Amino acid sequence: MVGGGYEYQFVDTPLDMFVCKICQYPSREPHLSACCGHTVCKSCLEAAKKSATISKDCPICRDEEFITLHNKQADRAIRSLHVFCINKEKGCEWQGEVNDIINHLGNSDGCQFEDVTCSNDCGKCLQQQYLTSHVEDECVCHKVDCQYCHITGEHQFIEGEHK
């Protein structure tokens, strides 16, 4: 995600006080507006300031005395909310804190339902859980030894023009 709030599916509905009044998602780097007490994401706030004709006014209540403060307490609370994996519809049953979802998705031991591209550069996109068998057995670009001369090459070459 480039900006705005957290677009994950939350286990429990987040409190309204954590929801950005601009993007309508739980706030990422929440800032509290001193004039109206609303919460906005840092990136939503910056985008509103750039697009507004009078960038010093509050984007929510239009108060001219617009001051915000990074709400660190809300930030900690939001990042500790529980979310479902983004691959829930594909079958992943993982639930965890907003803080932990990046680790769940981002490493090789993480979500087995995450779409990945073949590491042999064949261009195939498949779920992490199928990557090992694809790379080792099915991929046309996986390395094999010729049974006759024992040179190593891509499966499609050895089984094709080499033979």
MARBA-281583 format. One line per 4 residues: number of its first residue (from 1); for each residue x, y, z of C-alpha. Coordinates in Angstrom, 1 decimal, padded with zeros to 4 digits. Layout:
// residues N
NUM) X/Y/Z | ...
END
This chain:
// residues 163
1) 000.0/000.0/000.0 | 001.3/003.4/-001.0 | -000.7/005.5/001.4 | -003.9/006.0/003.2
5) -005.1/003.7/006.0 | -005.0/-000.1/006.5 | -007.2/-001.8/004.0 | -007.1/-005.2/005.7
9) -010.1/-007.2/006.8 | -010.3/-006.7/010.6 | -011.4/-009.5/012.9 | -013.4/-006.9/014.9
13) -014.6/-003.6/013.7 | -012.1/-000.9/014.6 | -013.3/001.9/016.8 | -014.5/005.0/014.9
17) -011.9/007.1/016.6 | -009.2/005.1/014.8 | -010.7/005.6/011.3 | -009.3/008.2/009.0
21) -012.0/010.8/008.1 | -010.5/011.1/004.7 | -009.9/007.5/003.4 | -012.3/005.8/005.8
25) -009.8/003.1/006.8 | -008.1/002.6/010.2 | -005.4/005.2/010.1 | -001.8/004.6/009.1
29) 000.4/007.0/011.1 | -002.6/008.6/012.6 | -002.6/012.4/013.2 | -005.1/014.0/015.6
33) -006.6/017.3/014.5 | -006.6/019.8/017.4 | -009.5/021.8/016.0 | -012.1/019.0/015.6
37) -010.5/016.0/017.3 | -010.7/013.8/014.2 | -008.1/011.3/013.2 | -006.5/011.3/009.7
41) -003.6/009.3/008.2 | -000.4/011.1/007.7 | -000.4/010.5/003.9 | -004.1/011.5/003.6
45) -003.3/014.7/005.5 | -000.4/015.5/003.2 | -002.4/014.8/000.1 | -005.3/017.0/001.3
49) -002.8/019.8/002.0 | -001.4/019.6/-001.5 | -004.8/019.6/-003.2 | -006.5/022.2/-001.1
53) -006.6/025.8/-002.4 | -006.0/027.0/001.2 | -003.7/024.3/002.5 | -003.6/025.7/006.1
57) -007.3/024.9/006.8 | -008.5/021.7/008.3 | -009.6/019.2/005.6 | -012.4/018.0/007.9
61) -014.0/021.0/009.6 | -012.3/023.7/007.6 | -011.1/025.5/010.7 | -008.4/028.0/009.9
65) -006.4/027.2/013.1 | -005.4/023.8/011.8 | -002.8/021.9/013.9 | -002.2/018.2/014.1
69) -000.1/015.9/016.2 | 001.0/012.4/015.5 | -001.1/010.3/017.8 | 001.4/007.7/019.0
73) -001.1/006.0/021.4 | -003.6/005.5/018.6 | -000.9/004.3/016.3 | 000.1/001.6/018.8
77) -003.5/000.6/019.4 | -004.3/000.4/015.6 | -001.1/-001.7/014.9 | -002.2/-004.1/017.6
81) -005.7/-004.7/016.1 | -006.2/-008.2/014.7 | -006.7/-008.8/011.0 | -007.2/-011.7/008.7
85) -004.6/-012.6/006.0 | -005.3/-010.9/002.7 | -005.4/-014.5/001.3 | -008.3/-015.5/003.4
89) -010.5/-016.2/000.4 | -007.8/-018.5/-001.0 | -007.9/-020.6/002.2 | -005.4/-019.0/004.6
93) -006.7/-019.1/008.2 | -004.0/-016.9/009.7 | -005.1/-014.1/012.0 | -002.7/-011.7/013.7
97) -001.9/-008.1/014.5 | -001.5/-005.4/011.9 | 002.2/-005.4/013.1 | 002.7/-009.0/012.0
101) 000.9/-009.3/008.7 | 003.9/-008.0/006.7 | 006.1/-010.8/008.2 | 003.3/-013.3/007.5
105) 003.2/-012.3/003.9 | 006.8/-011.4/003.2 | 009.0/-014.3/004.0 | 009.3/-017.8/002.6
109) 007.9/-019.4/005.8 | 004.9/-017.1/005.7 | 001.6/-017.4/003.9 | 001.5/-020.5/001.8
113) -001.4/-018.9/-000.2 | 000.5/-015.9/-001.3 | 001.1/-015.6/-005.1 | 004.8/-015.8/-006.0
117) 006.6/-015.9/-009.3 | 008.8/-018.9/-010.2 | 012.4/-018.5/-009.1 | 013.6/-020.1/-012.3
121) 012.3/-017.2/-014.3 | 009.8/-019.2/-016.3 | 007.2/-016.5/-015.7 | 004.7/-018.7/-014.0
125) 002.8/-017.2/-011.0 | 001.6/-019.7/-008.4 | 000.9/-020.0/-004.7 | 003.8/-020.3/-002.3
129) 002.7/-023.8/-001.2 | 003.2/-025.1/-004.8 | 006.5/-023.3/-005.5 | 008.9/-026.1/-004.4
133) 007.3/-028.9/-006.4 | 007.0/-026.6/-009.4 | 010.6/-025.4/-009.3 | 012.0/-028.9/-008.7
137) 009.7/-031.0/-010.9 | 007.4/-029.2/-013.2 | 009.2/-026.0/-014.3 | 010.4/-026.0/-017.9
141) 013.4/-024.0/-016.8 | 014.5/-026.2/-013.9 | 018.0/-027.7/-014.2 | 018.5/-031.3/-015.1
145) 021.5/-033.5/-016.0 | 021.5/-035.2/-019.4 | 021.3/-039.0/-018.8 | 023.8/-039.7/-021.6
149) 026.5/-037.0/-021.4 | 025.8/-035.6/-017.9 | 025.8/-031.9/-018.9 | 023.5/-029.7/-016.9
153) 020.9/-027.5/-018.5 | 017.4/-026.3/-018.5 | 014.8/-029.1/-018.7 | 013.3/-027.8/-021.9
157) 016.8/-027.6/-023.6 | 018.0/-031.1/-022.4 | 014.8/-032.8/-023.3 | 014.4/-030.9/-026.5
161) 017.2/-029.9/-028.9 | 020.0/-031.4/-026.8 | 018.7/-035.0/-027.2
END
